[in-house]
């Protein structure tokens, strides 16, 4: 699994939550069709906005974050975003009560004798 962190540095105060929600919901029309994208978390802070993207594979992430992606984002937001890709081989899901390694459930380490 690949986690992508996109940061969009924006000047000024933190954007109002209602505006972020409205813009984010509108953008789901684009992102729900991105191949391999499992989840996208929309971010908002005093330093700007961004997103955390969960992709099935690095190839699918790179297909989305292609050479024209940063130009497209700059056209939308007026600033160039930064992108960092992370491998994420281990996931702790407290809601589901499980740990996964490369997508497969493993025994919970805290339950081992």
C-alpha positions, 0 to 999 in steps of 0.5 A: 500500500502507498500513502501519498501526502499532498501539501498545498501551502496557502497564505492567510488564515485557516480556511473556514470549515464550511468552505473546505467541506463544500470544496472537498465534496465537489472534488469527490466527483473527480477522486471517486474515479481515480484507479487504485485510490482507496481513500482520500482524507482532506486536510485543512490547517493554518498553513494551508490544505492538502490530502492524504491518499491511500493507493493500492500500489505505487504504480497506481499512485504514480499514474495519478500523480503524473507529470501534469498533476502539479501543473493542474493543482497549481491551476486550481489553487494558485500554488504548487503543491508538494508530494511525498509518497510513503510505503505503508506495509503495516496498518493498525486499525483500532476500529476493526481491532486488527493489524495488517501486514501488506494487506493481510491480517496478522495476529495482534502483537499485544495479544501474544503470550 
